[in-house]
Amino acid sequence: MDFDVRNAVADLAQRLVRTPTGNPPGDEAEAAGLFAGQAREWGLHVVTQEVAEGRLNVVVRLRGSGSAPSLVYCGHLDTVPVGARGEWVEDPLGGVIRDGYLWGRGAVDMKGGLAAMLTSLAVLRIEGAELPGDVVLCAVVGEEADCAGSRHLDGTDVLDDAGWLVVGEPTDLDLVIAHKGAVRVELVARGRAAHGAAPELGVNAVEAMARLIPALRIFSPDAPPHPLLGSPSASVNLIEGGAAVNVVPDFCRAVVDVRTVPDVEADTVLASIRASMDAVTAVMPEVAFQARILHERAPVSTPVDHPLVLAAQEAAVQALGGRRPTRGVSYFSDASVLSPPRNLPTVLFGPGEEALMHKVNEGVSLSALHRATRFLAVLPGVLYGAGR
């Protein structure tokens, strides 16, 4: 059977871009149906998982001939919203192919990567690859908001025999072997309201928060940076408080976005914030502070000499013509949910430039789609030692 890989991956990516999955609201059902239908047409085994109404994970499996651990490919169906359409050169949902690029929302993040992953499984099936373990592709919902799809997947048996994880985020075909985690912490200050003309009768919660934010000491300044990820970071990105201009505010809320590296634990972050709160309370004893974790995603790191990374480098030599850089990134992915509970060695690899993620005029080169597909079709044979 003749199989035009270059056209197949471009066509699938184009159809996915033309199927809106902006999150919010995250209605991925139509795209999931398209993805599952194409997988079945290519002779692959498909199961869907209902995460919520209108939201389906798709699990595609290329069955191996033995009982070796499975190689898991993972990517997300949802995208960030289109945004201001007038700023796009091309229709963001048009899937226009021009100048060797596929343009539109999700072309980079990460419908191009999903298309490459599925097309690679089709290549393996059509070529009759004999692998000792399954190759499993999980197309999940909700990564852009709350990782709902990967959290649902984590509660099933799909990954029970998983040995390795490859996440198809855009890496410009580099091998990303580490990424930061995230801990979002809500800070609340409670004071006492009073008339704005008599502030001495109140306890100003906004003033208390204004003292707290610059006093936050979350990380030790002596902690050595991670070799690939650098140092952890913290940024207060939301703040609200006060009821009226003539009322001393009795409430103020802020949210701090903490980006973690391996060995930085969420409980330690929370304890450091609470210690900073105690320091402010010593100056403003009538203020009551509270801190709680709203959201936690773990950092991920795989040693550069791990067999998965070595196999990925060999696959890059065979499929891409040479070794690829290994590096870390500051964002997190579905790997934050799926990798730590199973201690899964993880690599992020996909087509597209990270600089174009979440921006207008998102576009991925057709050459990168094709090259990513070739790599992903070669990797299982190298990893299992079967060769190709």
C-alpha positions in Angstrom: 0.0 0.0 0.0 1.4 3.4 -1.0 1.1 5.9 1.9 2.0 9.5 1.2 3.2 10.5 4.7 3.9 14.1 3.8 0.4 14.7 2.5 -1.3 12.6 5.2 0.1 14.5 8.1 -0.5 17.9 6.5 -4.1 17.0 5.7 -4.8 15.7 9.2 -3.3 18.7 10.9 -5.2 21.0 8.5 -8.5 19.3 9.4 -7.8 19.5 13.1 -7.0 23.2 12.9 -10.3 23.8 11.0 -12.1 22.1 13.9 -12.4 24.7 16.8 -11.4 23.5 20.3 -10.7 26.8 22.1 -10.5 26.4 25.8 -12.6 27.9 27.3 -15.1 26.4 26.7 -13.1 23.4 25.6 -15.7 21.5 23.4 -13.3 19.0 21.9 -15.9 16.4 20.9 -15.9 17.1 17.1 -12.1 17.1 16.9 -12.0 13.9 19.0 -14.4 12.3 16.5 -12.3 13.4 13.6 -9.2 12.1 15.3 -10.7 8.7 16.2 -12.3 8.3 12.8 -8.9 8.8 11.0 -7.2 6.4 13.4 -9.9 3.7 12.6 -9.5 4.4 8.9 -5.8 3.7 9.2 -6.6 0.3 10.9 -5.7 1.3 14.5 -7.5 0.3 17.7 -9.5 3.2 19.2 -11.2 3.7 22.5 -12.8 7.0 23.6 -13.2 8.2 27.2 -15.9 10.7 28.2 -14.3 13.2 30.5 -17.3 15.4 30.7 -20.2 16.3 28.4 -18.8 17.2 25.0 -15.3 16.3 26.0 -13.7 13.1 24.9 -10.2 11.6 25.3 -9.1 9.4 22.4 -6.8 6.4 23.1 -5.3 4.9 20.0 -3.3 1.7 20.2 -0.9 -0.1 17.9 -0.6 -3.5 19.4 2.7 -5.1 19.8 3.5 -8.8 19.7 4.8 -9.2 23.2 4.4 -8.1 26.8 7.1 -5.4 26.9 6.1 -2.0 28.5 4.2 0.3 26.2 5.5 3.5 24.7 3.0 6.3 25.3 2.6 9.3 23.0 0.4 12.1 24.4 -1.0 15.4 23.2 -3.9 17.7 23.8 -6.8 18.4 21.6 -7.7 21.8 23.0 -6.2 25.2 22.2 -6.2 28.6 23.7 -9.0 30.9 22.3 -8.5 32.5 18.9 -8.4 36.0 20.4 -8.8 39.1 18.2 -9.5 37.7 14.7 -8.7 41.1 13.1 -5.0 40.6 14.1 -4.7 37.4 12.2 -3.3 37.5 8.6 -5.2 34.3 7.8 -8.4 32.9 9.1 -7.4 31.3 12.5 -9.8 28.5 11.8 -9.2 28.3 8.1 -6.3 25.9 8.1 -4.7 27.9 5.2 -1.5 26.4 3.7 0.7 29.1 2.4 4.5 29.5 1.9 5.2 26.0 3.2 3.3 26.6 6.4 0.0 25.5 7.9 -1.6 28.6 9.6 -4.2 28.7 12.3 -5.0 28.3 16.0 -3.4 25.1 17.3 -1.1 24.5 14.3 1.8 24.8 16.7 0.2 24.1 20.0 -0.4 21.3 19.4 -2.6 19.9 16.6 0.5 19.6 14.4 2.1 17.4 17.0 -1.0 15.3 17.4 -1.2 14.8 13.6 2.4 13.7 13.5 1.9 11.2 16.3 -1.1 9.6 14.7 0.4 9.5 11.3 3.5 7.8 12.7 1.4 5.0 14.1 -0.2 4.6 10.7 3.3 4.3 9.2 4.2 1.6 11.7 1.0 -0.3 11.0 1.3 -0.1 7.2 5.0 -1.1 7.3 4.1 -4.1 9.5 6.4 -3.1 12.3 6.8 -5.9 14.9 7.3 -4.4 18.3 7.4 -6.3 21.6 5.1 -3.7 23.3 2.2 -1.5 22.4 2.5 2.1 21.1 -0.3 4.0 22.7 -1.4 7.5 21.6 -3.5 9.5 24.1 -5.2 12.6 22.7 -6.6 14.3 25.8 -8.8 17.3 26.5 -8.3 20.3 28.7 -4.6 20.8 29.0 -4.8 24.6 28.4 -7.0 25.0 31.5 -6.9 22.3 34.1 -5.4 19.1 32.5 -8.9 17.5 32.9 -8.1 14.9 30.2 -4.8 13.8 31.6 -6.2 13.7 35.1 -9.0 11.5 33.9 -6.6 9.3 32.0 -4.5 9.0 35.2 -7.4 7.4 36.9 -7.8 4.6 34.3 -5.8 1.5 33.5 -4.5 2.8 30.1 -1.1 3.6 31.5 -0.7 0.6 33.8 1.9 -1.0 31.5 3.5 2.2 30.4 7.3 2.4 30.3 8.0 5.7 28.6 6.2 8.9 27.8 6.6 11.3 24.8 4.5 14.5 24.9 4.1 16.2 21.5 4.4 19.8 22.6 6.1 22.1 20.2 9.9 21.9 20.7 11.2 22.9 17.3 12.2 19.2 17.0 14.5 19.5 20.0 14.5 16.9 22.8 13.0 18.6 25.9 13.9 16.4 28.9 12.9 18.7 31.7 10.2 21.2 32.4 9.1 23.3 35.4 6.1 22.7 37.5 3.6 25.2 38.8 2.0 25.9 42.2 -0.6 28.6 42.2 -1.2 29.9 45.7 -4.1 32.1 46.8 -3.3 34.8 49.4 -6.0 36.4 51.4 -5.8 39.3 53.9 -8.7 40.1 56.2 -9.0 43.4 58.1 -11.8 45.6 59.4 -13.9 48.0 57.4 -14.3 51.6 58.4 -15.4 54.9 56.9 -12.7 56.3 54.5 -12.7 59.5 56.5 -11.7 57.6 59.7 -9.1 55.1 58.5 -7.7 54.8 62.1 -10.9 52.9 63.0 -10.3 50.2 60.4 -7.7 47.6 59.5 -6.7 48.0 55.9 -6.4 44.6 54.1 -5.1 46.2 50.9 -2.2 47.8 52.9 -1.5 44.5 54.5 -1.3 42.8 51.1 0.9 45.6 49.9 3.3 44.8 52.8 3.2 41.1 52.2 4.0 40.9 48.5 7.4 42.4 48.6 8.1 40.5 51.8 7.5 37.1 50.3 10.6 34.9 50.6 9.7 31.7 48.9 13.0 30.2 47.9 16.4 30.1 49.5 18.8 32.5 47.7 21.6 29.9 48.2 19.7 27.1 46.4 21.7 25.9 43.3 19.9 26.3 40.0 18.7 23.2 38.1 21.2 22.5 35.2 18.4 22.7 32.6 15.7 24.7 34.2 17.5 27.3 36.2 16.0 28.7 39.4 12.4 28.5 40.5 10.4 31.8 40.1 7.4 33.5 41.7 5.1 36.2 40.3 2.0 37.8 41.8 -0.3 38.0 38.8 -3.7 38.7 40.2 -4.9 41.0 43.0 -8.3 42.4 44.0 -9.7 44.2 47.1 -11.8 46.9 48.4 -15.5 47.7 48.0 -15.6 51.4 47.5 -13.2 54.4 47.4 -14.6 55.7 50.6 -14.4 52.5 52.6 -11.3 51.1 54.3 -11.0 47.6 52.7 -11.5 44.6 54.9 -10.6 42.1 52.3 -7.8 41.7 49.7 -7.0 38.6 47.6 -3.9 37.9 45.4 -2.7 34.8 43.5 1.0 34.0 43.2 2.2 31.9 40.3 5.2 29.8 41.5 7.2 27.9 38.9 9.0 25.0 40.5 12.0 22.8 39.7 12.7 19.3 40.9 13.1 19.1 44.7 11.0 22.1 45.3 7.9 20.8 47.0 4.5 22.5 47.1 4.3 22.1 50.9 7.6 23.9 51.3 6.4 26.8 49.1 3.2 27.1 51.2 5.2 27.0 54.5 7.5 29.8 53.2 4.6 32.0 52.2 3.0 31.5 55.6 6.3 32.4 57.3 6.2 35.7 55.3 2.6 36.3 56.5 3.7 35.8 60.1 6.4 38.5 59.6 3.7 41.0 58.4 1.3 40.0 61.1 4.0 41.0 63.7 3.7 44.5 62.3 -0.1 44.5 61.7 -1.4 42.1 64.4 -5.1 42.8 63.6 -4.8 41.4 60.1 -5.7 37.7 59.5 -3.9 36.1 56.6 -4.7 32.8 54.8 -2.9 30.9 52.1 -4.0 27.9 50.2 -2.9 26.0 47.1 -5.3 26.4 44.1 -3.4 24.4 41.6 -0.3 22.1 41.6 1.6 20.6 38.6 4.8 18.7 39.2 8.1 19.5 37.5 9.5 16.7 35.2 13.1 15.8 34.5 14.7 12.8 32.8 18.5 12.3 32.9 20.3 13.0 29.6 21.9 9.5 29.7 18.5 7.7 30.3 17.8 5.0 27.7 14.8 6.9 26.4 16.9 10.0 25.7 19.6 7.9 24.1 17.0 6.1 21.9 15.5 9.5 21.0 19.0 10.7 19.9 19.5 7.7 17.8 16.1 8.1 16.2 17.0 11.7 15.5 20.1 10.6 13.7 18.2 8.1 11.6 15.1 10.3 10.9 16.4 13.8 11.1 20.0 13.4 10.0 21.7 14.2 13.3 21.4 14.5 17.0 19.1 17.2 18.5 19.7 19.6 21.4 18.6 18.4 24.8 17.2 21.2 27.0 14.5 22.2 29.5 11.5 24.6 29.2 9.8 26.8 31.8 6.2 25.8 31.0 4.5 22.6 32.2 2.6 19.9 30.2 0.3 16.9 30.7 3.5 15.1 31.7 3.1 16.9 35.1 0.0 14.8 35.7 1.1 11.5 34.0 4.8 11.1 34.7 5.3 11.5 38.5 2.8 8.9 39.7 4.5 6.2 37.6 8.1 7.6 37.6 7.8 7.6 33.8 10.9 8.7 31.9 9.6 11.6 29.7 10.6 13.5 26.6 8.8 16.4 25.0 9.2 16.5 21.2 7.1 18.1 18.5 7.0 20.3 15.5 6.6 24.1 15.7 8.4 27.0 17.4 7.6 27.6 21.1 7.8 31.4 20.4 4.5 31.1 18.4 2.5 29.3 21.1 -0.7 31.2 22.2 0.0 34.0 19.7 -1.8 35.3 16.7 -0.5 34.1 13.3 0.4 30.7 14.7 1.9 28.5 12.0 3.9 25.3 11.6 6.1 24.3 8.7 4.9 21.4 6.6 8.6 20.2 6.6 8.6 20.1 10.4 5.3 18.1 10.4 6.9 15.5 8.1 10.2 15.3 9.9 8.4 14.9 13.3 6.3 12.1 11.8 9.5 10.3 10.6 11.1 10.6 14.0 8.1 9.3 15.8 7.8 6.4 13.5 11.5 5.5 14.0 11.6 5.9 17.8 9.7 2.8 18.8 11.9 0.4 16.9 15.0 2.0 18.3 13.7 2.1 21.8 12.7 -1.6 21.7 16.0 -2.5 20.1 14.2 -3.9 17.0 15.7 -1.5 14.5 14.0 -0.3 11.4 
